[in-house]
Amino acid sequence: MDYTDRLGAEPVVIVPGEYALWRTERLNLSIRKVNGSSDPLRHLGWEDSEAQSFTTETDCNGIVWENFATIHQAHEINEIWPDANYHST
């Protein structure tokens, strides 16, 4: 079973072999391949419609937490993968 089945939603953006983003009414889940790392978890993201900017914090376990609005996420996706042509909804 893959994430599409688990979430009951198709991804809103896919960068083959590198990145995928699913958005549901309750959850925003993105998965990004980590180049050269043995750690399978790159970061956790928290989508907040009231976020004024894209921010990151590292918790006591060394995990990066991102806080962003959908427009910030769209900007990051399009900056890294311009061919994705992703727009926030």
Backbone torsions as a table, in degrees:
resi	resn	phi	psi	omega
1	MET	NA	131.0	179.3
2	ASP	-102.8	-178.3	-175.3
3	TYR	-63.8	-33.8	178.3
4	THR	-60.5	-44.2	177.2
5	ASP	-66.6	-44.4	-177.5
6	ARG	-63.9	-38.4	-176.8
7	LEU	-91.7	-14.5	-178.2
8	GLY	67.1	30.1	-178.7
9	ALA	-150.6	147.1	174.6
10	GLU	-79.1	152.6	175.7
11	PRO	-64.5	146.2	177.9
12	VAL	-88.9	-18.6	173.9
13	VAL	-152.0	140.2	176.1
14	ILE	-134.6	130.6	168.8
15	VAL	-114.6	102.4	-172.1
16	PRO	-48.6	127.1	177.1
17	GLY	76.0	-0.4	-175.9
18	GLU	-130.5	-41.7	-169.3
19	TYR	-156.0	145.9	171.7
20	ALA	-149.0	145.2	-179.3
21	LEU	-131.7	127.7	174.0
22	TRP	-114.4	139.2	177.3
23	ARG	-130.5	124.9	174.9
24	THR	-121.5	179.1	178.5
25	GLU	-64.6	-25.2	-175.4
26	ARG	-111.1	-13.9	-170.2
27	LEU	-149.4	142.5	169.8
28	ASN	-117.9	115.9	-178.2
29	LEU	-122.8	125.7	173.7
30	SER	-125.7	147.1	179.9
31	ILE	-126.9	128.9	-179.6
32	ARG	-129.7	131.0	178.4
33	LYS	-64.5	137.1	179.8
34	VAL	-101.2	110.9	-179.9
35	ASN	-77.1	125.6	174.0
36	GLY	71.5	15.1	-179.3
37	SER	-116.5	142.5	175.7
38	SER	-86.4	-9.0	178.8
39	ASP	-85.2	117.7	-176.7
40	PRO	-74.2	-14.5	-178.0
41	LEU	-104.5	113.8	179.2
42	ARG	-81.5	-49.7	-178.5
43	HIS	-165.7	168.1	171.0
44	LEU	-116.7	140.1	-178.4
45	GLY	-117.6	143.8	177.5
46	TRP	-124.0	113.0	179.4
47	GLU	-86.1	126.2	-177.5
48	ASP	-133.7	113.0	-175.9
49	SER	-61.5	-18.2	-179.6
50	GLU	-98.4	2.1	180.0
51	ALA	-63.2	131.1	-178.6
52	GLN	-84.0	-20.5	179.9
53	SER	-156.9	170.6	176.3
54	PHE	-85.1	117.7	-178.5
55	THR	-127.1	158.3	176.2
56	THR	-134.4	149.6	173.4
57	GLU	-140.1	148.1	175.6
58	THR	-107.4	127.7	-178.2
59	ASP	-83.5	-178.9	-175.7
60	CYS	-65.5	-14.2	178.1
61	ASN	-96.4	2.7	-179.8
62	GLY	83.2	9.7	179.5
63	ILE	-89.5	131.6	179.4
64	VAL	-83.2	130.0	175.0
65	TRP	-110.3	125.7	177.7
66	GLU	-104.0	141.9	175.9
67	ASN	-125.7	129.6	-173.1
68	PHE	-161.7	160.7	168.8
69	ALA	-95.4	163.3	-177.6
70	THR	-57.4	-34.6	179.5
71	ILE	-65.5	-36.2	177.9
72	HIS	-66.3	-41.2	179.9
73	GLN	-65.5	-42.1	178.5
74	ALA	-60.0	-42.3	179.5
75	HIS	-61.9	-45.3	-179.9
76	GLU	-63.2	-45.4	179.9
77	ILE	-60.2	-47.8	-177.9
78	ASN	-69.6	-27.3	176.7
79	GLU	-72.1	-42.4	-178.7
80	ILE	-77.8	-42.2	-177.5
81	TRP	-126.7	78.5	-176.0
82	PRO	-58.8	-27.0	179.1
83	ASP	-73.3	-12.9	179.4
84	ALA	-68.4	-30.2	177.6
85	ASN	48.8	50.9	-177.2
86	TYR	-92.4	137.2	175.9
87	HIS	-126.6	137.9	178.5
88	SER	-69.4	155.3	-179.8
89	THR	-102.1	NA	NA
